[in-house]
C-alpha cells in the first residue's frame, strides 16, 4: 500500500533537526525499502523547514505508523502528521517508484 505522510514542524523542531539529523538520515537509509522518498518542506526556496513529506510503500497503515513513530525526529519531538493513502493518476505518464 502506498501512503504519504505530511509532517508539520513544531517550534522545537529547529533544535531537534540540528541534533538528530544524522540519526534521522541513517533511519531513512535503513528503511529505504519502505520509505521511498523523504524530505523537508519549506514555504520558499532557502527558507526554514516547516515540515516534511514521506512516500511510503508498506504492508499496512499500522506499519506506516510504526515507521513514523520510531524515527529519531519523532522520538525527540512527536510532531503532528497526516497519513494519507496515495494512488497515482495516469501511471503510464509518470516515473514508477
N, C-alpha and C positions, 0 to 999 in steps of 0.2 A: 504494500500500500504506500502510495506517495503522499507525503504530508509536507506542509510548510509551517515553520514556526516563525512568528514575528515577536521579537523581544522588545520591550520598552525599557530604556535605561532609567534608573533612579539616580538621584544626586550622588549617592556613594559610589556609583559605578566608575567615575573618573579614577579614583584611587584603586578600586578593585581591578580595573583594566590594567593599570600600571603594574600592580603587584602580581597579578595572576596570568598575564598574557602568555608567558612561556608554557605554563601548565595547561592553559586553555588550548593553545595551538597543538600541543602534544596530544591532548584529548581528541581534538578534531582528526588528527592524523591516525590515531589508534582506531577510530571508528569510521574511517573513510568509506568503508563498505556500506554503511548505513546513513552517514551524514555526507551526502553527495556534494553539497555546496554550502558554505558558511561564510558570512562576512558581516562587517559592521555597516550600519545605516547612518547617514548624515543628512541634515537639511540642505546642505550645499557643499560643493566640492571644497575640500580642505577644512570644513567646519568640524566641530566636535561631534563625537558619536552621540546619537540619540537612541540607538537600539541596535538590533542585529536581526539577521534572517538566516534560517537554515532550510535547505530542501532535504528531506529525509526519504529513504526507501526502507521501510521496516515491515516486520510481520504483523504488527498491531499498534493501535493507539497507545496501549499500555507500554509497549517497548519504547515508543517515542518519548513518553513521559519519563521513563527510566533514564534515557539518554540525556534529556534536558536537565533533569534534576540531579544528575551525577557530574555535570560539567563543573569544572573549578570556578567559573564565574558565578554559576547559580549557587553553589555551595557557600561561597563567600557572601553573596548578596542575592537572595531569592527575588529577582526582578520579575515583574509581570510579563506574561507571554500569552499569545493566542496560538492555538494549534488547529490548523485547518487542513482538510482533505483537499488535494490538488489534482486536477486532471488536465492534461494538455489538449488544447484545441488544435486541430489540423496537425497531428503528429508527423505527417509526411512533409510538412514545411519547416519543421524545427529540428534542431540537433537533439538527438537522443542522449540522455544522461546515462 
